[in-house]
Amino acid sequence: LMQLTKKLIEIRTMLLSIDQSDALKLPSIVVIGSQSSGKSSVLEAVVGHEFLPKGSNMVTRRPIELTLIHTPGSTTEYGEFPALGLGKITDFSNIQRTLTDLNLAVPSTEAVSNEPIDLRIYSPHVPDLTLIDLPGYIQIASMDQPDSLKEKIASLCEKYIREPNIILAVCAADVDLANSPALRASRKVDPLGLRTIGVVTKMDLVPAEQGAGILSGNRYPLHLGYVGVVCKPAGKKGKRESSMEAAERGDHDYFGANRDYFGKSSTLMVGTDTLRRRLMEVLESSMASSLHGITNAVQLELEEATYQFKVQYNDRRISAESYVAETVDALKARFKGFTTQFRKPQIRAKLKEMLDEKVMDVLEQLYWLDKRVPELGELANDPKVKPEEVEPYWRHKLDAASSLLTKSGVGRDSTLLVADGLRSLIDSIAQGEPYTFHPRAAERLIQFSHMILRDRIGLTSDQVENCIKPYKYEVEVDDREWEGGRVQAVDLFQKEVEMCETKLKEIRKRVGGSRRLTGLMGYVKTLEEQEKEKKARRLLVPETDSEEGSSTQSEVEYRYPPAQIMDARHAMLYSDRLSVLKLRLAALKSKRCKAGPANDVLCPEAFLNVVADKLAYTAAMFINIELLDQFFYQFPREIDTRLLYDLDRQEIVEFARENPSVRRHLDLQERKDKLEEVMKQLNSLSTLRPDPQPTPRRN
Ligand code: GDP
């Protein structure tokens, strides 16, 4: 029969790990009593060791779920805190210290916490029992305790003394039972005392006759009766006496000396041994009578969980490990998919785009601001001029432009351009699902990808810079390349023309039509001329007062809103740019430019485009070798070694559970598994099941 309690205690522990709902609870013995009633002494006598926190100031602040596991045949005794993962603790003073720490961790402003401490004790000397030790009732809160403490403790106890738990009401023999908060609380929920055992402590402090009177229970009858104990006898204390020995001595001395009242012929229950047996009997019969109800409840819960698992997940099982593996695979696949954006042609096109801008800058700087630029167009359209007869001025200009382009930091800029592309690719992966659920993994992902890039950037940009060096001195262009460059230049210029025209159109609309714009521009032109004149005059006569200048200016500008003046200035820039662009476009389309690279001096745009093409090609080649190949090789390997594979089992579970949908899936699956296991165990008990009869009182 003892097997049944043991099994049911195991099942109780499993059920507690499933959930805390009352429906799935097997009974436990809840120990209540006022402070100093001898509660700890009783528990320690039952366990046989001193292990509870000691001290005058409210040392029990959290419920202790104490599970005793009888281990016959074994010689070791030890405790375990499953939630802490400290392993087996064989030294009971160590258990005491841990419990003290756990209790003191509750801030004194809160004083009590509802969160139970799970402690299991394995020993050949303990019975199979589950006991819950609660903070002792207090009469008056001391100075440093909150006023609400009394109510807080009472409501915590109230929660635990509900059905189906058994109440162990601890009262001291030297205090009137009428004043026992434990009995008062129990009477509220169990008026007939059907599930309350009274424990009367400190029997040695009252005369035997009075003690026997209390135990007979005539004044406050309890169906399960009272047990009298002497756990910590007053007077001399044996040297290095264990709790068990002290209780044995106390019981023996007191009850032995008063055999008339408590001897064999008496029906009173006395002694720690009797108490222990009584607890076992009562718990067992209570467990046995809960068996039917709990089996039904588990069956119902299991059916519900099975149904939900089918409906929500189509019975698909997952594990934290499989989730991690899938996440890694998906990341690699995603990354691989993205790498197509980084093939050589794509990189070349990107770099060319960047170089196109540089070409435009160089052209603007060296040609478009040059007053003589229209001459170039005229030369291009004049069939009589031979290329070698063109003024050296233009040859120098072209050399300068080509060199400016090649020396503009192409190595660094192109490497950074590609590296930034990779970086934002990784960032976009890290910012998307499922990494939104895994911020630490996302951070690691970003960290190591940036690290790989950092390691390669310097080297790559040096390498690119080195390889384009020859173009700084000489660029050879064949006919095919020339025509390609020319077509591209035409294209580029056409786009630029469109851009300028759009801008002008916008401005025209903003200021209110082309007439108005022409007026504005004329006005701004005169303004600029006046300013120039003024500047010239100031240069001639420096002491001229600046006051006059500024007053004239504000006076004139007053005629139009400043925003429109600004628009007019921009419009002038755009139309100047437009006229140059149109001139150059015409030149680029001329017979002369079409004829080939011999006319490079007359068509610098085509030439620079060819140079840009060559630079882009070379840069792309070396960036591919030095940066991309390395990155694409290293990144998946870093995923393996740094992202997830160095996690231990617990970290893997934590990682998987960061994802809410995975967490829900795992929770339901686990719940179903546990319920199945409990159900299996419950079914296997049917052979052990006794008749569910309440244990009668022994007297
Ligand atoms: P708790 O506050 O309810 O846990 O009470 P304790 O177990 O700490 O006991 C309170 C005090 O009563 C301690 O000083 C114990 O030594 C003393 N005490 C406990 N049991 C007995 C007993 O059976 N006889 C006597 N004389 N004193 C006891």
Residues whose N, C-alpha, C, O or C-beta is under 5 A from the ligand:
A	BS01	GDP	S34 Q35 S36 S37 G38 K39 S40 S41 T201 K202 M203 V229 V230 C231 K232 P233 A234
